[in-house]
Amino acid sequence: MVPGPLARFSARRVAAIAQRLPDRRARAAIVRTGLSVQGGMDALAAAEQIYAAINDRPELLTSDNWPHLKRLILRLAVNVQEVQRSIRQKEVADHALVPVASDWIAGMSATDLHQTHQGELLTRDITATISAIDKIIVQDLAWVVSALLQFLELRRGIPAEGHLSALPAMFKYGVGSPAACYASSIGIQDRAAATALAANCPYPEPTFGQFLDWLSQLIAEEITRFTDPDTARLLIRSTERRSPRAAQATILGGTGTFTCPLRGVRHAGNATYLAQLPTGTPLELVRDHSNKADPNAVQVQHQGMFLGWIAREIARPLALVLADDSAPHTYTQLSTAPRSLALQNGTDHFSVHNAITLTIMLTPQ
């Protein structure tokens, strides 16, 4: 069989990387990031400089020195080919990117960014400024910094944690803390609302699971106090739909929508596959009759690929629905963004309690 254009391009790309980089693990890391050959080399060199700086000054990893480490990473990421190419396309001054990106994740609005940095960016109007932010910071800097962290983990042998691990998501969402990134990833699009909610989270650097657990325990009055009315309504509806009792009532009623966690992701062994699926991906529910631990077990699959199980407390009434031909139709989709979660914390985080959630809709026959 003659290889297609994509296969030939991939083969040429791998060969070009192999010529310039003898380290097989580093080559594989570049291929995984999707960066160009030159961009991958740039990012590897930048990661080496970050590694040397951390080795020389371990205190850079402390919260007090986070601003210094963030600026170092930003300054190096701006020089990677993918970012430089976008800078040329948008016709902005590269020396302005570090202060603009810093103010972006500090929560400054697009209007204020334009007014503050127009002279440095050299953008002609606010539309051009917003376009530059979206392309260079939200897309390319998030991508390149994610690659830098992968190369840094390869060099150190230790995955990034806390603010460092969340930095790509900070660029993507325009917020300045891991908790605010989590708030943005569950659908809070207003940056100020996500930041305000995150400021009330009791964990200094929560995991995604800890953030969701804290959120699920808030009562309506607390949610209303912590954020704006529109966001509060969204969160209150979401919290109500996540409770097992509400899910069971919806199932027994035969119509409605509820949210439930995906369990057993590590045991299923397909976390890497799950990480490629976007929010809203349709999924299948399949009775797991061979499960000796739970006769009511319900598997969650995507095109035949086993991803995990429905939470036990919801599986029992749901199993009855799946076994009855006259029962309501079920439609299931991912309500969490596995790609963003893997980007921030790695696929091991999928096994954290309630980290991956599903939305299930029941409609009458």
ZAGUTOR-785798 format. One record per residue (C-alpha): z, y, x negated; residue number from 1. Coordinates in pm, 1 decimal, padded with zeros to 6 digits. Each point is the difference from the previous one (the first is absolute). Layout:
{{Z,Y,X},NUM} ...
! end
This chain:
{{00000.0,00000.0,00000.0},1} {{-00095.2,00343.2,-00132.6},2} {{00304.4,00229.1,-00011.7},3} {{-00010.0,00304.7,00228.4},4} {{00013.1,00365.6,-00111.9},5} {{00378.7,00021.0,00042.3},6} {{00057.6,-00315.1,-00206.0},7} {{-00231.2,00127.8,-00274.1},8} {{00175.8,00338.3,-00003.4},9} {{00342.7,-00169.0,-00023.4},10} {{-00117.6,-00222.5,-00283.9},11} {{-00138.3,00298.4,-00193.9},12} {{00323.0,00191.6,00055.2},13} {{00218.8,-00287.2,-00124.1},14} {{-00226.8,-00046.0,-00303.2},15} {{00017.3,00372.3,-00082.3},16} {{00379.7,-00008.1,00016.4},17} {{00013.6,-00315.0,-00215.9},18} {{-00205.1,00171.2,-00270.6},19} {{00242.2,00289.5,-00025.2},20} {{00330.6,-00176.0,00064.5},21} {{00092.3,-00335.3,-00158.3},22} {{00328.7,-00038.1,00192.9},23} {{-00077.7,-00229.6,00293.6},24} {{00299.2,00111.7,00209.5},25} {{-00091.3,00365.8,-00042.6},26} {{-00362.7,-00076.7,00096.4},27} {{00115.6,-00178.2,00314.7},28} {{00224.8,00294.0,00085.9},29} {{-00291.0,00244.8,-00021.8},30} {{-00214.2,-00220.9,00222.9},31} {{00280.5,-00016.2,00259.6},32} {{00036.4,00378.6,00015.5},33} {{-00367.1,00057.4,00081.7},34} {{-00024.7,00280.1,-00257.2},35} {{-00316.7,00047.1,-00202.9},36} {{-00006.9,-00138.1,-00354.2},37} {{00066.0,00344.1,-00148.6},38} {{00255.6,00082.7,00269.7},39} {{00182.4,-00323.7,-00072.2},40} {{00006.9,00075.6,-00372.0},41} {{00126.2,00352.6,00072.0},42} {{00273.1,-00136.4,00225.8},43} {{00104.4,-00263.1,-00253.9},44} {{00032.3,00266.8,-00268.6},45} {{00203.0,00217.1,00238.8},46} {{00230.0,-00291.2,00088.0},47} {{00055.7,-00060.3,-00371.4},48} {{00110.8,00362.5,-00041.8},49} {{00236.3,-00028.5,00296.3},50} {{00140.7,-00323.3,-00143.1},51} {{00060.5,00167.2,-00336.1},52} {{00170.9,00296.4,00167.2},53} {{00231.2,-00227.7,00201.6},54} {{00078.6,-00204.7,-00309.5},55} {{00084.0,00313.8,-00191.4},56} {{00196.0,00155.8,00288.5},57} {{00133.8,-00267.5,00240.8},58} {{00177.0,00272.7,00193.4},59} {{-00340.3,00097.4,00143.6},60} {{00052.4,-00282.5,00250.1},61} {{00315.4,00161.4,00141.5},62} {{-00010.7,00210.2,00315.3},63} {{00105.2,00313.5,-00191.0},64} {{-00308.1,-00025.6,-00222.0},65} {{-00244.1,-00102.9,00271.7},66} {{-00172.8,00344.4,00005.3},67} {{-00077.9,-00032.8,-00374.2},68} {{-00140.8,-00353.0,00035.7},69} {{-00202.3,00103.3,00305.5},70} {{-00161.4,00290.4,-00187.5},71} {{-00081.6,-00224.3,-00295.8},72} {{-00172.5,-00255.8,00224.3},73} {{-00185.6,00273.5,00185.3},74} {{-00124.3,00163.9,-00318.1},75} {{-00132.1,-00330.6,-00132.5},76} {{-00148.7,-00116.3,00332.9},77} {{-00207.5,00318.3,00031.3},78} {{-00190.0,-00100.7,-00315.7},79} {{-00117.2,-00335.2,00138.4},80} {{-00375.1,-00008.4,00063.6},81} {{00019.1,-00050.1,00378.2},82} {{00215.8,00311.1,00041.6},83} {{-00210.8,00203.1,-00242.8},84} {{-00316.5,-00094.1,00189.4},85} {{00150.0,00124.3,00327.8},86} {{00117.2,00320.7,-00168.4},87} {{-00360.4,00068.0,-00104.5},88} {{-00133.1,-00088.1,00345.8},89} {{00244.6,00234.9,00171.5},90} {{-00050.4,00268.2,-00267.6},91} {{00369.5,00064.1,-00055.5},92} {{00193.0,00073.7,-00319.2},93} {{00170.0,-00312.6,-00135.0},94} {{00295.8,00193.3,-00145.8},95} {{00101.7,00091.5,00357.7},96} {{00031.4,-00359.9,00115.9},97} {{00350.0,-00066.6,-00135.4},98} {{00169.8,00295.0,00176.7},99} {{-00205.1,-00049.8,00317.4},100} {{00079.1,-00374.0,00019.4},101} {{00368.6,00071.0,-00070.1},102} {{00016.3,00254.7,00282.1},103} {{-00194.8,-00234.8,00229.6},104} {{00258.9,-00277.4,-00026.5},105} {{00277.0,00258.8,00023.3},106} {{-00125.6,00062.1,00353.5},107} {{-00188.0,00329.5,-00037.4},108} {{-00251.8,00050.3,00280.8},109} {{-00374.1,00021.2,-00065.4},110} {{00004.4,00367.8,00092.4},111} {{00281.3,00076.6,-00244.3},112} {{-00166.9,-00210.2,-00269.9},113} {{-00319.0,00201.1,00042.7},114} {{00180.8,00332.1,-00009.6},115} {{00211.1,-00102.1,-00301.1},116} {{-00263.3,-00174.2,-00212.3},117} {{-00339.7,00133.7,00104.2},118} {{-00021.6,00207.2,-00317.1},119} {{00064.2,-00306.5,-00215.8},120} {{-00209.6,-00245.6,00202.4},121} {{-00291.2,00244.2,00030.1},122} {{-00075.8,-00125.0,00353.8},123} {{-00202.6,00239.9,00216.5},124} {{00200.1,-00045.7,00324.4},125} {{00271.5,-00211.8,00165.6},126} {{-00255.4,-00258.3,00116.2},127} {{-00100.8,-00062.3,-00361.8},128} {{00367.1,-00020.8,-00102.2},129} {{00077.7,-00259.0,00270.2},130} {{-00310.3,-00199.6,-00096.6},131} {{00106.9,00002.2,-00366.6},132} {{00353.9,-00111.5,00085.7},133} {{-00126.7,-00284.2,00218.0},134} {{-00248.5,-00132.7,-00255.3},135} {{00177.1,00061.8,-00330.1},136} {{00368.1,-00039.6,00089.5},137} {{00023.3,-00207.8,00318.0},138} {{-00273.3,-00244.4,-00101.8},139} {{-00065.0,-00003.4,-00374.3},140} {{00339.2,00091.0,-00145.6},141} {{00168.6,-00253.6,00229.3},142} {{-00249.4,-00264.1,-00118.0},143} {{00023.6,00085.1,-00370.2},144} {{00380.9,00024.3,-00005.7},145} {{00018.8,-00337.9,00174.2},146} {{-00215.9,-00140.0,-00282.1},147} {{00222.5,00168.2,-00262.9},148} {{00306.6,-00168.8,00148.9},149} {{-00173.2,-00338.3,-00007.0},150} {{-00085.6,00047.5,-00369.1},151} {{00352.3,00124.5,-00071.0},152} {{00145.4,-00310.4,00163.1},153} {{-00232.7,-00213.0,-00212.6},154} {{00127.6,00175.8,-00312.5},155} {{00371.6,00007.6,00088.5},156} {{00019.1,-00328.8,00187.7},157} {{00205.4,00178.8,00266.7},158} {{-00134.4,00129.8,00332.1},159} {{00052.0,00365.9,00086.1},160} {{00287.5,00082.9,00234.0},161} {{00122.3,00287.0,00215.4},162} {{-00182.8,00331.5,-00026.3},163} {{-00229.6,-00132.4,-00271.4},164} {{-00129.9,-00286.8,00213.8},165} {{-00051.8,00235.5,00296.1},166} {{-00192.7,00266.7,-00194.5},167} {{-00349.3,-00114.8,00112.6},168} {{00115.4,00013.6,00362.4},169} {{00149.5,00345.4,-00058.3},170} {{-00345.5,00126.3,-00095.4},171} {{-00156.6,-00177.2,00296.6},172} {{00241.2,00134.0,00260.9},173} {{00105.4,00328.7,-00161.0},174} {{00374.0,-00070.7,00005.1},175} {{00255.3,-00018.3,-00278.9},176} {{00221.6,-00306.8,00046.2},177} {{-00032.8,-00376.0,00061.7},178} {{00165.3,00031.0,00340.3},179} {{-00241.0,00277.3,00104.0},180} {{-00290.5,-00224.7,-00108.8},181} {{00135.5,-00277.8,00221.7},182} {{00032.9,00243.6,00291.0},183} {{-00361.4,00110.6,-00050.0},184} {{-00123.7,-00359.4,-00025.2},185} {{00142.2,-00091.9,00343.9},186} {{-00199.1,00273.3,00170.6},187} {{00189.2,00328.1,-00044.7},188} {{-00295.6,00217.5,-00097.5},189} {{00183.0,00331.4,-00018.0},190} {{00118.4,00030.3,-00361.8},191} {{00294.9,00223.0,00084.7},192} {{00116.6,-00241.3,00271.7},193} {{-00025.3,-00298.3,-00235.7},194} {{00197.9,00188.1,-00265.9},195} {{00266.8,00113.4,00246.9},196} {{00050.4,-00351.4,00133.0},197} {{00013.9,-00148.4,-00351.7},198} {{00266.6,00250.5,-00104.9},199} {{00240.9,-00166.4,00244.8},200} {{-00049.0,-00351.9,-00134.4},201} {{00333.7,-00105.9,-00157.6},202} {{-00164.1,-00189.4,-00288.6},203} {{-00086.8,00217.0,-00304.8},204} {{-00309.1,-00209.4,-00082.2},205} {{-00043.7,-00245.3,00289.0},206} {{-00235.0,-00293.6,00012.9},207} {{-00243.9,-00008.5,00289.7},208} {{00212.5,-00265.6,00171.0},209} {{00317.5,00207.5,-00035.7},210} {{-00176.4,00303.9,00143.6},211} {{-00126.6,-00195.4,00302.0},212} {{00340.9,-00159.3,00057.7},213} {{00166.0,00343.0,-00008.4},214} {{-00262.4,00139.4,00236.3},215} {{00039.3,-00287.5,00245.9},216} {{00376.1,00063.9,00024.5},217} {{-00033.2,00368.3,00093.2},218} {{00077.0,00093.5,00357.9},219} {{-00221.4,00240.7,00193.4},220} {{00236.2,00294.9,-00050.6},221} {{-00005.5,-00047.1,-00378.2},222} {{-00377.1,-00025.7,-00012.1},223} {{-00031.1,00319.1,00206.9},224} {{00239.5,00179.8,-00233.8},225} {{-00177.8,-00114.1,-00316.8},226} {{-00356.5,00096.9,00086.1},227} {{-00230.7,00198.4,00229.9},228} {{-00052.2,-00092.5,00370.0},229} {{-00345.3,-00162.3,-00042.4},230} {{00111.9,-00217.7,-00290.7},231} {{00322.9,-00084.8,00183.2},232} {{-00194.2,-00129.5,00301.8},233} {{-00218.1,-00213.5,-00229.5},234} {{00301.5,-00147.5,-00180.3},235} {{00203.5,-00060.8,00313.8},236} {{-00288.3,-00193.6,00159.8},237} {{-00049.8,-00193.4,-00324.0},238} {{00371.3,-00081.5,-00034.5},239} {{00020.9,-00120.4,00358.7},240} {{-00304.3,-00224.1,-00044.9},241} {{00145.5,-00153.6,-00318.5},242} {{00319.0,-00138.2,00159.9},243} {{-00007.5,-00379.3,00063.9},244} {{00138.4,00052.1,00351.3},245} {{-00284.3,00239.7,00087.2},246} {{-00255.4,-00243.4,-00143.8},247} {{00142.7,-00289.3,00200.3},248} {{-00001.1,00208.4,00317.6},249} {{-00365.0,00095.0,-00058.5},250} {{-00098.8,-00364.2,-00054.8},251} {{00182.4,-00119.7,00311.0},252} {{-00148.9,00285.5,00201.1},253} {{-00349.9,-00108.1,-00100.9},254} {{-00135.7,00342.3,-00087.3},255} {{00068.3,00276.0,-00254.5},256} {{00018.4,00061.9,-00373.3},257} {{00272.9,-00068.7,-00253.9},258} {{00046.4,-00007.7,-00376.3},259} {{00145.6,-00287.0,-00201.2},260} {{00041.9,-00087.0,-00369.9},261} {{-00211.1,-00247.6,-00193.9},262} {{00224.7,-00256.1,-00169.3},263} {{-00054.3,-00257.7,-00274.8},264} {{-00267.6,00191.6,-00192.7},265} {{00117.4,-00141.3,-00334.5},266} {{00001.8,-00356.2,00132.3},267} {{-00348.9,00043.8,00144.0},268} {{-00123.6,00080.8,-00353.0},269} {{-00274.9,00242.1,00100.9},270} {{00161.9,00338.1,-00074.0},271} {{-00295.4,00109.3,-00217.8},272} {{-00236.8,-00068.1,00289.2},273} {{00229.7,00184.7,00241.3},274} {{00003.7,00302.8,-00233.9},275} {{-00374.6,00048.6,00057.6},276} {{00032.0,00036.0,00378.0},277} {{00009.6,00350.8,00151.5},278} {{00220.0,00116.0,00284.2},279} {{-00137.9,-00111.1,00336.4},280} {{-00152.9,-00326.3,-00128.5},281} {{-00024.4,-00249.8,00291.3},282} {{00203.7,-00317.4,-00058.5},283} {{00031.4,-00338.9,00169.0},284} {{00316.2,-00168.0,00129.9},285} {{-00001.4,-00380.8,-00035.5},286} {{00271.3,-00244.2,00106.1},287} {{00147.5,-00179.1,-00303.8},288} {{00068.8,-00341.2,00152.9},289} {{00066.9,-00162.6,-00339.1},290} {{00289.1,00236.7,-00081.2},291} {{00312.5,-00219.0,-00012.8},292} {{00236.3,00294.2,-00041.8},293} {{-00106.7,00170.2,00323.9},294} {{-00181.0,-00179.6,00286.4},295} {{-00098.7,00341.0,00141.4},296} {{-00146.7,00134.7,-00326.5},297} {{-00308.3,00221.8,00031.0},298} {{-00223.4,00056.9,-00299.1},299} {{-00179.2,00330.0,-00064.5},300} {{-00351.3,-00043.3,-00143.8},301} {{-00300.1,00212.4,-00091.6},302} {{-00330.6,-00182.6,00033.5},303} {{00181.1,-00326.7,-00066.6},304} {{00203.0,00133.0,-00295.5},305} {{00373.5,-00067.3,00050.8},306} {{00205.1,00318.3,-00050.5},307} {{00346.4,-00087.8,00134.6},308} {{00188.4,-00056.6,00325.0},309} {{00114.0,00198.9,00300.6},310} {{00373.6,00077.0,-00024.1},311} {{00201.0,-00290.7,00143.8},312} {{00174.3,00207.3,00268.6},313} {{-00338.6,00096.5,00147.2},314} {{-00187.4,-00325.6,-00065.3},315} {{00175.8,-00201.1,00272.2},316} {{-00122.0,00194.8,00305.1},317} {{-00331.7,00070.6,-00172.0},318} {{-00058.4,-00373.3,-00060.6},319} {{00020.1,-00056.4,00375.4},320} {{-00268.6,00262.2,00056.7},321} {{-00231.0,-00157.0,-00258.9},322} {{00047.7,-00346.7,00151.5},323} {{-00085.2,00108.5,00356.3},324} {{-00370.6,00039.4,00081.1},325} {{00082.0,00221.6,00298.7},326} {{00233.3,00225.1,-00200.7},327} {{-00092.7,00356.9,-00105.1},328} {{-00249.1,00061.0,-00279.8},329} {{00152.1,00103.5,-00333.1},330} {{-00153.5,00244.0,-00246.8},331} {{00165.5,00040.5,-00340.3},332} {{-00064.4,00248.0,-00282.0},333} {{00166.3,00127.1,-00317.0},334} {{00210.6,00310.1,00064.9},335} {{00116.2,00035.9,-00362.6},336} {{-00239.1,00105.1,-00278.9},337} {{00022.7,-00288.2,-00253.5},338} {{-00233.4,00181.0,-00241.0},339} {{00229.3,00303.9,-00020.5},340} {{00310.7,-00216.0,-00025.6},341} {{-00150.8,-00206.8,-00283.5},342} {{-00110.2,00318.9,-00174.4},343} {{00353.5,00141.2,00013.6},344} {{00211.0,-00309.7,-00063.5},345} {{-00219.5,-00302.5,-00078.1},346} {{-00063.9,-00303.6,00220.4},347} {{00347.7,-00145.4,-00067.8},348} {{00128.2,00271.7,00232.7},349} {{-00176.5,-00170.4,00293.3},350} {{00291.2,-00246.8,00009.7},351} {{00257.0,00274.0,00061.5},352} {{00154.4,-00021.9,00346.1},353} {{-00231.5,00160.2,00260.9},354} {{-00233.2,00143.4,-00269.2},355} {{-00317.2,-00116.4,00181.0},356} {{-00017.8,00056.1,00373.7},357} {{-00245.4,-00104.3,00270.9},358} {{-00092.1,00154.5,00333.5},359} {{-00049.2,-00252.6,00279.9},360} {{-00157.7,00089.3,00333.1},361} {{00017.6,-00217.5,00311.5},362} {{-00251.6,00046.1,00281.1},363} {{-00027.8,-00199.1,00326.9},364} {{-00270.1,-00263.8,00037.7},365} 
! end
